[in-house]
Amino acid sequence: MHDGSGLIAVQNLTKQFGPVVAVQNLSFTVSPGSVTGFLGPNGAGKTTTLRMLLGLVRPTGGTATINGRPFHQLGQPGRVVGAVLEAQGFHPARSARDHLRVYAAAIGVPDAQADQVIGLVGLGSAADRKVGGFSLGMKQRLALATALLGDPQVLVLDEPANGLDPEGIAWLRTFLQSYARMGRTVLISSHLLAEVEQTVDQVVIISRGQTMFYGPLEQLRQSQQKRVLVQPSDINALATALRAEGVQAIEQLPDGRLAVSGVDSRRVADSALKAGVSIYGIQEEQVDLERLFFQLTSGQYAGYAPAPAPFKQQGGWA
Ligand SMILES: Nc1ncnc2c1ncn2[C@@H]1O[C@H](COP(=O)(O)OP(=O)(O)OP(=O)(O)O)[C@@H](O)[C@H]1O
């Protein structure tokens, strides 16, 4: 039927809606055992990609497979893939439990499974309340419960943190990470890196339908060179001393401090000491992932389309 690997593979995927290129030559893989964030600003092509993966939209070119097969060839897809694409159209007069039982019947799992997943997502005490009275966060939990009904190997969630309060986001993080640690595959989309930063192990960042970065989050972090910000008693003396030691990336900031790249604070302090320069303040700049994410994706709404370089390899820049 399928290879059971739990692998999601997107290869050279392209989708055009008339003149609009929603997804352009996108490639990435998502392995079991980790949580992957699928990130990009509004309109970047995330939902279209997920819809192609789930067999809801036919690609113009390329392939999207789960377990080595396109969605429609999976056999019992409800038991392989659990997906939430948008806050679903729940019947407002139906209870959460009844909603889940209807879906359980549709994919051929027993009612007991509905009761189990409702507890898993923390809706046990609201199981018999009408969904019409649910908050957005509760609907998100119910949507997740629906996706979990078939005990799927692969979980695909579009903007699952949307509408959750901080406690809900923390709960979702723990849930998804433990689901992945059980050897399952988890792919979640978001337009905010900060929202999923603590949840995901690797990221696929897209902009205007193209891959901008694909690899471990840690690698993205390391790609931004850290800077040491230092306030010396004599800027020129410290800059000269550093240059004499081969440190070239030195910049004077508007606030009068020096920003030194490619070295740690200890090295800068040692140079200052040797040069007889006092230090009134020193700190290592924190990596600002959000700023990097914005830089990577900010071209999307520019009034022109700069020719982008093609995607090359995992863990690299496109
Ligand atoms: N059925 C459609 N017909 C025409 N254009 C479409 C269709 N679906 C999506 N698009 C266009 O494709 C582009 C990508 O949209 P998509 O919804 O995939 O982005 P997204 O990253 O999921 O954004 P959001 O976070 O806002 O949902 C947008 O320009 C959108 O207008």
The ligand as an SDF file (V2000), in Angstrom:
LIG
                    3D

 31 33  0  0  0  0  0  0  0  0999 V2000
   -8.0170   29.0560   -5.3620 N   0  0  0  0  0  0  0  0  0  0  0  0
   -7.1970   30.0770   -5.6210 C   0  0  0  0  0  0  0  0  0  0  0  0
   -7.3610   30.8290   -6.7260 N   0  0  0  0  0  0  0  0  0  0  0  0
   -6.5470   31.8600   -7.0130 C   0  0  0  0  0  0  0  0  0  0  0  0
   -5.4760   32.2180   -6.2460 N   0  0  0  0  0  0  0  0  0  0  0  0
   -5.2610   31.5140   -5.1270 C   0  0  0  0  0  0  0  0  0  0  0  0
   -6.1020   30.4150   -4.7500 C   0  0  0  0  0  0  0  0  0  0  0  0
   -5.6240   29.8920   -3.5790 N   0  0  0  0  0  0  0  0  0  0  0  0
   -4.5510   30.6450   -3.2400 C   0  0  0  0  0  0  0  0  0  0  0  0
   -4.3370   31.6150   -4.1570 N   0  0  0  0  0  0  0  0  0  0  0  0
   -3.2350   32.5990   -4.1590 C   0  0  0  0  0  0  0  0  0  0  0  0
   -2.0150   31.8990   -3.9800 O   0  0  0  0  0  0  0  0  0  0  0  0
   -1.1370   32.6210   -3.1300 C   0  0  0  0  0  0  0  0  0  0  0  0
   -0.7450   31.7450   -1.9380 C   0  0  0  0  0  0  0  0  0  0  0  0
   -1.8710   31.5870   -1.0870 O   0  0  0  0  0  0  0  0  0  0  0  0
   -1.8700   30.6170    0.1930 P   0  0  0  0  0  0  0  0  0  0  0  0
   -3.2400   30.6750    0.7950 O   0  0  0  0  0  0  0  0  0  0  0  0
   -1.3440   29.2910   -0.1880 O   0  0  0  0  0  0  0  0  0  0  0  0
   -0.8240   31.3470    1.1320 O   0  0  0  0  0  0  0  0  0  0  0  0
   -0.5680   31.1460    2.6920 P   0  0  0  0  0  0  0  0  0  0  0  0
    0.9050   31.1790    2.8710 O   0  0  0  0  0  0  0  0  0  0  0  0
   -1.2790   29.9520    3.1930 O   0  0  0  0  0  0  0  0  0  0  0  0
   -1.2160   32.4530    3.2980 O   0  0  0  0  0  0  0  0  0  0  0  0
   -2.1320   32.6190    4.6090 P   0  0  0  0  0  0  0  0  0  0  0  0
   -1.2100   32.5020    5.7770 O   0  0  0  0  0  0  0  0  0  0  0  0
   -2.6750   34.0050    4.4180 O   0  0  0  0  0  0  0  0  0  0  0  0
   -3.1860   31.5590    4.5350 O   0  0  0  0  0  0  0  0  0  0  0  0
   -1.8650   33.9030   -2.7480 C   0  0  0  0  0  0  0  0  0  0  0  0
   -1.4560   34.8980   -3.6580 O   0  0  0  0  0  0  0  0  0  0  0  0
   -3.3160   33.5440   -2.9710 C   0  0  0  0  0  0  0  0  0  0  0  0
   -4.0700   34.6930   -3.2860 O   0  0  0  0  0  0  0  0  0  0  0  0
  1  2  1  0
  2  3  1  0
  2  7  2  0
  3  4  2  0
  4  5  1  0
  5  6  2  0
  6  7  1  0
  6 10  1  0
  7  8  1  0
  8  9  2  0
  9 10  1  0
 10 11  1  0
 11 12  1  0
 11 30  1  0
 12 13  1  0
 13 14  1  0
 13 28  1  0
 14 15  1  0
 15 16  1  0
 16 17  2  0
 16 18  1  0
 16 19  1  0
 19 20  1  0
 20 21  2  0
 20 22  1  0
 20 23  1  0
 23 24  1  0
 24 25  2  0
 24 26  1  0
 24 27  1  0
 28 29  1  0
 28 30  1  0
 30 31  1  0
M  END
$$$$
